[in-house]
Amino acid sequence: MTTRRSAPDDTLLPNSRPLALAVLCGIPLLAQLLGATLEQSGICLDLNAAIVLLIDAPLGFAMAMLAESAIRARHTVVSTANRCPEYWLNLSDMGAQIVLADEAANYPLEDVLSHAGMGARYMVTPHEATPLTPTQRRALHLLACGYSNQEIAERTTMKEQSVKNMLTEIYHRLGVADRSAAQNYYWGIWPTVARLGSLDEPVSQEQL
């Protein structure tokens, strides 16, 4: 089921497409190909445009760009192939105005860009269920970025032992075995979302 949050009524969309769009991607060739397609549809490419389309390739590129205040200050749409719902929610927390993570949704990009220009905030995803709290999602993000327990503690104003306990709880809730599996899960390397079946049963080694 596709999730849309706080999207404006499509009947309110302007008749014209956005005049200008900045397309940013960590893979230059992909950005060029997409840009050429958009230009053929009548969209003008401008790196200084108010609306920014962030193509999350390679994975993590969008998060790195959202760390820049100049990007967050613009109308930002992120398209990602990552299947991790905590990753989607963290993108939104970091300032992504619209997150597109459901390839099957076929949601018209022109409409999405118009929504962004109107200030809408929502996600188009297969689901956004997560057993984690916002604090746990933040810790999972830091873990996935390679931070140690001590460094996570410093960035979350928690004691190191509390972080260790919280990470153990995160592993249990996600149904992953350890730190490495949690990193793979967050970056979409492990596509099976075991917890959708049961949050109480650990994932077998065969599933990992």
N, C-alpha and C positions, 0 to 999 in steps of 0.2 A: 504494500500500500504506500503510495506516495504521500509524503507529508509536506504541507504548505502552511507556513505560519505567518499571519499578519500580511498576507499579500493583498494589494488593492483589488477592487473589482475590475475585471478585465474590460468591462464596458467603459471604464474611465480612461483607458489608455489613449494617448494622443495618436492621431492618424499618421504622423511622420515618425520615422525612426530617429534614433539619436544622431545628432550631427557629427559627433566625434567620439572616438573610443580609443583608449590606450590598451594594447594587448601586451602583457608581460608573461614570459615563460622562460624557464631555465634551460630549455632546449631551443636555441635560436632558429633552427630549421623548421621546427614545429610551429613556432610563432610566425614565421614568414608564410608558411602554407596556410595557416588559419587566417592571417591578415589578408592574404590575397583573396581568400574565399569571402571574407566579410566585405572587402572593397567591391567585389563583384555584386554584392547584394545592396550596395549603395551606402555603406557605412564608411565614413572618413576616419582613417587612422591618424592619431595624434598622441604622442607620448605625454603631452601635457593636458590631455582631456580630463574632464571632471569625472567621467565614468571609466573605471579600470576593470578589465577582465584579466584575472590572474589564473593562468593555466598551471595547475599544481604538478609540474613535471620538470625535473624529477620530483618524487614525493618529498615534501618538506619545503619546496621552493616557496609556496604560498605563505607558509608560516614565517619564513625568513623575511619575506617582503612585508608582511603585516607588522613586523617588529619596527618598521620605519613609520614614524608619525606622519610623514608626508603622504604615504600611501593610505593610511587609516583615515586621513582627513578628506579623502575623495570617496565617491560612491564606488564601492568595491564588490565585484562579483567573483567568486572563486569556483572553479570547476576542478574537481578532484576525482581520481579513480580509486582512491583509498576506500576500503569497505568498512573501516572501523568507525562506529558511531561516536565514540569518545573523541576521535580525531575531528569529526565534523563539528561537534559541539564546541571543541576548543578553538576551531577556526572562527566560529561565531563569537566566542568570548574574546578573541584577540582583535575583533573589529571587522570581520567579514560581514558585509551587509546582507548578501545573498550567497548561500552555499548550494552548489549543484553537485549531487553525488549519486544520482540515479539515472544511469544511461538508458534504462528502459522507459523512463518517463516521457522522453521525446518532447520536452517542454520547449516551445519556440524561443530561441535566444533573443530575437528582437523584442519579444514581450518582456523577458527577464531584464534586458537592458533598460527598457522603458520603466519597468517597476523600480529599478535601482535609481534612475534619475528622479523618480517621484519620492524617494526616501523609504521605500518598503524594506522590511527586514523579514526574511524567512529562509527556510531550507527546503530543497526538493530532494528527498531521500527515500529509500525503500522503507525505512523505519528510523526512529531515533531513540529506541529503548536502550537504556543503560542502567546497570545496577550501581553505578558509582556516583558518589556525591561530587559536587564541583571541586572540593579540596582533593579528593582522590583522583579526579581527572587531571588536575594540575600536577599532582605527584607522578602520575603515569606519564604525562608529557615530559617532565623533567628526567624521569628514569629513561624514557625512550631516547632522549637527547644525550644520554651518556653520563648524567650527573650521578655522583656517589650519594650514599645515604646522608653523609654529613653535609654535602652541598645542597641536597634537597631540603634538609633541616634548616639550613641558613636562609633559603629562599622562601620557606613557608612558615618561618618563625616557630618551628616545632623542635622538640628534643629529638636527638638522633634515634633513641630507642622507640619513640613514638612513631617516627617515620618507618622504622623497621617493622613494627607491628602493623602499621597501615598498609605497607606493601604486601605483607603476608595476607591481609584481608582482601586486597585488590586481586592477588593471584587466585584466591578462593572464589571470589565473585565472578571473575572472568573465566574461570575454569582452565587456567594455565598453570604450568608446573613451577616455573621459576622466572628469574629476572630476564633471561635471554628470550624465553617464550613470550613474555609480556612485551618486550621490545618488538619482536616479530609481529605480534598481534597488532600493536599500535601502528606500525608502518605498513600494514596490509600484506606482509609477507606470508602470514598464516591466514588464509581467507575464511576458514571455517569458524563461524561464531558459535562455539559449543554451548555458550550459556543460553542461547535461544531455546535449546531443548530443555536444559535443566541447570539451574544455578547452584544446585546442591551437590551434583555429582562431578567429580574431577574428570578431566579429559584423559583418555588412555594414551599411551605412548604411540599407538598406531595412528591415532587421530592427529598427533603432533607431527 
